[in-house]
Amino acid sequence: MSYELKSARFLARDVLMQALKPGDAVIDATMGNGHDTQFLCETVGPAGRVYAFDVQEQAVASTEALLRREGFTDRASLFCCGHQCMDQFVHESVRAVVFNLGWLPGGDHSVTTRWETTREAVTKALDLLLPGGVLVLCAYPGHTEGDRERNELVPFLSSLSNKTFNVLRQSFLNAGPGAPECFVVQKMG
Ligand SMILES: C[S@@+](CC[C@H](N)C(=O)[O-])C[C@H]1O[C@@H](n2cnc3c(N)ncnc32)[C@H](O)[C@@H]1O
């Protein structure tokens, strides 16, 4: 695909493609239909490991089916569990953690990420990052919980020590209210 600056997820993947290498361990904090999990499996290769989390059985089932079709099941561990519990299941440092906030596309809109658990998960994810590793998060304002998450994320990430983290916020300035935003946090090496 030619370079096209078109979405927060595109920006997120661009960062991940720069940051990741074969053999890396990574976390998909919001599995959904498994598209990011699949992308991470491809990017880290057969020697890599992808830990993926979602609270919905339906998300885990569609991700499992997708990974099976693509031949990636051996490099992924899928957990039907909130990302705020990631530290109970991931016992190694990781090169990247990916959050794609909101609800399952085509699913129940009432099952959405929420600031309290997102904050807990982001805090744990930052602890799990290797030096040089990145946390990449797409936020979707434009609905009540999405607005709250974005509005709380900005001061939360702004307060991280600049001795330990570089924090970037990317937004589409002419896309109107509710446009997705991409946040990138890199732990310093
Ligand atoms: C926008 S979707 C993710 C899309 C996914 N990355 C993809 O590529 O298809 C957000 C997902 O977050 C999940 N979710 C909500 N709360 C969660 C939590 N506490 N922990 C993990 N996942 C959660 C939802 O069930 C939903 O499937």
The ligand as a Gaussian input file, in Angstrom:
#p B3LYP/6-31G(d) Opt

LIG

0 1
 C      -12.113000      -1.467000      19.168000
 S      -12.167000      -3.102000      19.758000
 C      -10.571000      -3.719000      19.376000
 C      -10.343000      -4.008000      17.904000
 C       -9.199000      -4.968000      17.659000
 N       -7.933000      -4.463000      18.091000
 C       -9.163000      -5.456000      16.218000
 O       -8.084000      -5.351000      15.581000
 O      -10.155000      -5.987000      15.728000
 C      -12.085000      -2.915000      21.505000
 C      -12.169000      -4.216000      22.279000
 O      -11.840000      -3.969000      23.640000
 C      -12.520000      -4.931000      24.413000
 N      -12.501000      -4.570000      25.822000
 C      -13.358000      -3.807000      26.539000
 N      -12.945000      -3.727000      27.822000
 C      -11.821000      -4.463000      27.914000
 C      -10.913000      -4.781000      28.982000
 N      -11.100000      -4.312000      30.209000
 N       -9.861000      -5.579000      28.706000
 C       -9.658000      -6.065000      27.453000
 N      -10.460000      -5.799000      26.415000
 C      -11.524000      -5.008000      26.645000
 C      -13.899000      -4.972000      23.788000
 O      -14.553000      -6.170000      24.128000
 C      -13.549000      -4.857000      22.282000
 O      -13.508000      -6.117000      21.690000

